[in-house]
Structures are given as C-alpha cells and as structure tokens.
C-alpha cells in the first residue's frame, strides 16, 4: 500500500472535469494575481504535477520523464517569478 492511495482513490471518484477545472482556475488565479496569492495558486499546480510525476515515475520511459520534469521546472519557475514581482 502506498501513502498516496487514499488521495488517489478520492480523486478517482471525482468526475475528470473537476480536477481539470480546479487546475485551470488555480493557473488563472496564479497568472492574474501577482504576489503571494498568485504564487501559492501556481505553486499548488506545481506540487500536484510533481506528485503525479512521482507516482508515475517507474512506468515512464526516460524521454517521458524528461518532458514531464521540464514541465515541473517550468511551472516552478513561473511560481518563483510570481512570488517576487517587480
């Protein structure tokens, strides 16, 4: 049993569009709102994507791992930029 099993089970019971809608709203808030609020919203998206990458790491081919890790780095970069606006 994996520690993430209860969370995965809860997510699996939700309609697929709910997860996508929540991620989309968090991304929009992250981009629209500067400062801490935007950084936290985008940081939640980054954390969720990193968690999914962690869970699927063993099943991915090396190129897929690289591509998904690049997305994590990109979203982390956006989070940092949002956290420290000019």
Biotite code that builds the C-alpha atoms (Angstrom):
import biotite.structure as struc

atoms = struc.array([
    struc.Atom([0.000, 0.000, 0.000], chain_id="A", res_id=1, res_name="UNK", atom_name="CA", element="C"),
    struc.Atom([1.242, 3.431, -0.931], chain_id="A", res_id=2, res_name="UNK", atom_name="CA", element="C"),
    struc.Atom([0.706, 6.511, 1.257], chain_id="A", res_id=3, res_name="UNK", atom_name="CA", element="C"),
    struc.Atom([-0.984, 8.257, -1.681], chain_id="A", res_id=4, res_name="UNK", atom_name="CA", element="C"),
    struc.Atom([-3.607, 5.551, -2.184], chain_id="A", res_id=5, res_name="UNK", atom_name="CA", element="C"),
    struc.Atom([-6.390, 7.324, -0.223], chain_id="A", res_id=6, res_name="UNK", atom_name="CA", element="C"),
    struc.Atom([-5.840, 10.566, -2.139], chain_id="A", res_id=7, res_name="UNK", atom_name="CA", element="C"),
    struc.Atom([-5.716, 8.747, -5.474], chain_id="A", res_id=8, res_name="UNK", atom_name="CA", element="C"),
    struc.Atom([-8.929, 6.930, -4.570], chain_id="A", res_id=9, res_name="UNK", atom_name="CA", element="C"),
    struc.Atom([-10.652, 10.207, -3.707], chain_id="A", res_id=10, res_name="UNK", atom_name="CA", element="C"),
    struc.Atom([-9.506, 11.777, -6.979], chain_id="A", res_id=11, res_name="UNK", atom_name="CA", element="C"),
    struc.Atom([-10.627, 8.730, -8.955], chain_id="A", res_id=12, res_name="UNK", atom_name="CA", element="C"),
    struc.Atom([-14.164, 9.091, -7.583], chain_id="A", res_id=13, res_name="UNK", atom_name="CA", element="C"),
    struc.Atom([-14.418, 12.681, -8.860], chain_id="A", res_id=14, res_name="UNK", atom_name="CA", element="C"),
    struc.Atom([-15.514, 13.443, -12.414], chain_id="A", res_id=15, res_name="UNK", atom_name="CA", element="C"),
    struc.Atom([-12.460, 14.093, -14.570], chain_id="A", res_id=16, res_name="UNK", atom_name="CA", element="C"),
    struc.Atom([-13.562, 17.612, -15.444], chain_id="A", res_id=17, res_name="UNK", atom_name="CA", element="C"),
    struc.Atom([-13.449, 18.663, -11.769], chain_id="A", res_id=18, res_name="UNK", atom_name="CA", element="C"),
    struc.Atom([-9.700, 18.118, -11.495], chain_id="A", res_id=19, res_name="UNK", atom_name="CA", element="C"),
    struc.Atom([-9.077, 19.925, -14.767], chain_id="A", res_id=20, res_name="UNK", atom_name="CA", element="C"),
    struc.Atom([-11.338, 22.799, -13.751], chain_id="A", res_id=21, res_name="UNK", atom_name="CA", element="C"),
    struc.Atom([-9.613, 23.224, -10.385], chain_id="A", res_id=22, res_name="UNK", atom_name="CA", element="C"),
    struc.Atom([-6.185, 23.189, -12.022], chain_id="A", res_id=23, res_name="UNK", atom_name="CA", element="C"),
    struc.Atom([-7.351, 25.697, -14.654], chain_id="A", res_id=24, res_name="UNK", atom_name="CA", element="C"),
    struc.Atom([-8.772, 28.033, -12.006], chain_id="A", res_id=25, res_name="UNK", atom_name="CA", element="C"),
    struc.Atom([-5.569, 27.812, -9.958], chain_id="A", res_id=26, res_name="UNK", atom_name="CA", element="C"),
    struc.Atom([-3.495, 28.603, -13.044], chain_id="A", res_id=27, res_name="UNK", atom_name="CA", element="C"),
    struc.Atom([-5.699, 31.557, -13.988], chain_id="A", res_id=28, res_name="UNK", atom_name="CA", element="C"),
    struc.Atom([-5.577, 32.922, -10.444], chain_id="A", res_id=29, res_name="UNK", atom_name="CA", element="C"),
    struc.Atom([-1.816, 32.394, -10.410], chain_id="A", res_id=30, res_name="UNK", atom_name="CA", element="C"),
    struc.Atom([-1.350, 34.352, -13.612], chain_id="A", res_id=31, res_name="UNK", atom_name="CA", element="C"),
    struc.Atom([-3.927, 37.073, -12.880], chain_id="A", res_id=32, res_name="UNK", atom_name="CA", element="C"),
    struc.Atom([-2.973, 37.796, -9.271], chain_id="A", res_id=33, res_name="UNK", atom_name="CA", element="C"),
    struc.Atom([0.585, 38.865, -8.543], chain_id="A", res_id=34, res_name="UNK", atom_name="CA", element="C"),
    struc.Atom([2.377, 38.346, -5.263], chain_id="A", res_id=35, res_name="UNK", atom_name="CA", element="C"),
    struc.Atom([1.876, 35.689, -2.651], chain_id="A", res_id=36, res_name="UNK", atom_name="CA", element="C"),
    struc.Atom([-1.653, 34.681, -3.668], chain_id="A", res_id=37, res_name="UNK", atom_name="CA", element="C"),
    struc.Atom([-0.668, 34.057, -7.266], chain_id="A", res_id=38, res_name="UNK", atom_name="CA", element="C"),
    struc.Atom([2.489, 32.234, -6.254], chain_id="A", res_id=39, res_name="UNK", atom_name="CA", element="C"),
    struc.Atom([0.589, 29.965, -3.871], chain_id="A", res_id=40, res_name="UNK", atom_name="CA", element="C"),
    struc.Atom([-2.028, 29.171, -6.515], chain_id="A", res_id=41, res_name="UNK", atom_name="CA", element="C"),
    struc.Atom([0.578, 28.350, -9.132], chain_id="A", res_id=42, res_name="UNK", atom_name="CA", element="C"),
    struc.Atom([2.652, 26.541, -6.513], chain_id="A", res_id=43, res_name="UNK", atom_name="CA", element="C"),
    struc.Atom([-0.298, 24.228, -5.831], chain_id="A", res_id=44, res_name="UNK", atom_name="CA", element="C"),
    struc.Atom([-0.423, 23.375, -9.527], chain_id="A", res_id=45, res_name="UNK", atom_name="CA", element="C"),
    struc.Atom([3.316, 22.688, -9.477], chain_id="A", res_id=46, res_name="UNK", atom_name="CA", element="C"),
    struc.Atom([3.015, 20.494, -6.388], chain_id="A", res_id=47, res_name="UNK", atom_name="CA", element="C"),
    struc.Atom([0.136, 18.500, -7.916], chain_id="A", res_id=48, res_name="UNK", atom_name="CA", element="C"),
    struc.Atom([2.056, 17.914, -11.148], chain_id="A", res_id=49, res_name="UNK", atom_name="CA", element="C"),
    struc.Atom([5.180, 16.924, -9.212], chain_id="A", res_id=50, res_name="UNK", atom_name="CA", element="C"),
    struc.Atom([3.135, 14.474, -7.141], chain_id="A", res_id=51, res_name="UNK", atom_name="CA", element="C"),
    struc.Atom([1.714, 12.874, -10.289], chain_id="A", res_id=52, res_name="UNK", atom_name="CA", element="C"),
    struc.Atom([5.212, 12.646, -11.759], chain_id="A", res_id=53, res_name="UNK", atom_name="CA", element="C"),
    struc.Atom([6.466, 10.969, -8.595], chain_id="A", res_id=54, res_name="UNK", atom_name="CA", element="C"),
    struc.Atom([3.644, 8.423, -8.682], chain_id="A", res_id=55, res_name="UNK", atom_name="CA", element="C"),
    struc.Atom([4.146, 7.567, -12.355], chain_id="A", res_id=56, res_name="UNK", atom_name="CA", element="C"),
    struc.Atom([7.965, 7.718, -12.452], chain_id="A", res_id=57, res_name="UNK", atom_name="CA", element="C"),
    struc.Atom([8.546, 3.940, -12.627], chain_id="A", res_id=58, res_name="UNK", atom_name="CA", element="C"),
    struc.Atom([6.161, 3.467, -15.552], chain_id="A", res_id=59, res_name="UNK", atom_name="CA", element="C"),
    struc.Atom([7.609, 6.251, -17.711], chain_id="A", res_id=60, res_name="UNK", atom_name="CA", element="C"),
    struc.Atom([10.260, 5.985, -20.400], chain_id="A", res_id=61, res_name="UNK", atom_name="CA", element="C"),
    struc.Atom([13.320, 8.222, -19.978], chain_id="A", res_id=62, res_name="UNK", atom_name="CA", element="C"),
    struc.Atom([12.173, 10.734, -22.600], chain_id="A", res_id=63, res_name="UNK", atom_name="CA", element="C"),
    struc.Atom([8.736, 10.972, -20.974], chain_id="A", res_id=64, res_name="UNK", atom_name="CA", element="C"),
    struc.Atom([10.400, 11.535, -17.596], chain_id="A", res_id=65, res_name="UNK", atom_name="CA", element="C"),
    struc.Atom([12.491, 14.332, -19.061], chain_id="A", res_id=66, res_name="UNK", atom_name="CA", element="C"),
    struc.Atom([9.488, 16.019, -20.685], chain_id="A", res_id=67, res_name="UNK", atom_name="CA", element="C"),
    struc.Atom([7.391, 15.887, -17.535], chain_id="A", res_id=68, res_name="UNK", atom_name="CA", element="C"),
    struc.Atom([10.269, 17.047, -15.374], chain_id="A", res_id=69, res_name="UNK", atom_name="CA", element="C"),
    struc.Atom([10.693, 20.006, -17.751], chain_id="A", res_id=70, res_name="UNK", atom_name="CA", element="C"),
    struc.Atom([7.058, 20.960, -17.175], chain_id="A", res_id=71, res_name="UNK", atom_name="CA", element="C"),
    struc.Atom([7.659, 20.849, -13.412], chain_id="A", res_id=72, res_name="UNK", atom_name="CA", element="C"),
    struc.Atom([10.726, 23.088, -13.777], chain_id="A", res_id=73, res_name="UNK", atom_name="CA", element="C"),
    struc.Atom([8.748, 25.500, -15.967], chain_id="A", res_id=74, res_name="UNK", atom_name="CA", element="C"),
    struc.Atom([5.833, 25.762, -13.528], chain_id="A", res_id=75, res_name="UNK", atom_name="CA", element="C"),
    struc.Atom([8.264, 26.130, -10.632], chain_id="A", res_id=76, res_name="UNK", atom_name="CA", element="C"),
    struc.Atom([9.948, 28.974, -12.492], chain_id="A", res_id=77, res_name="UNK", atom_name="CA", element="C"),
    struc.Atom([6.600, 30.695, -13.050], chain_id="A", res_id=78, res_name="UNK", atom_name="CA", element="C"),
    struc.Atom([5.819, 30.261, -9.352], chain_id="A", res_id=79, res_name="UNK", atom_name="CA", element="C"),
    struc.Atom([9.075, 31.921, -8.358], chain_id="A", res_id=80, res_name="UNK", atom_name="CA", element="C"),
    struc.Atom([8.531, 34.806, -10.780], chain_id="A", res_id=81, res_name="UNK", atom_name="CA", element="C"),
    struc.Atom([5.011, 35.297, -9.401], chain_id="A", res_id=82, res_name="UNK", atom_name="CA", element="C"),
    struc.Atom([6.286, 35.263, -5.836], chain_id="A", res_id=83, res_name="UNK", atom_name="CA", element="C"),
    struc.Atom([8.716, 38.114, -6.482], chain_id="A", res_id=84, res_name="UNK", atom_name="CA", element="C"),
    struc.Atom([7.028, 40.649, -8.782], chain_id="A", res_id=85, res_name="UNK", atom_name="CA", element="C"),
    struc.Atom([8.856, 43.804, -9.749], chain_id="A", res_id=86, res_name="UNK", atom_name="CA", element="C"),
])
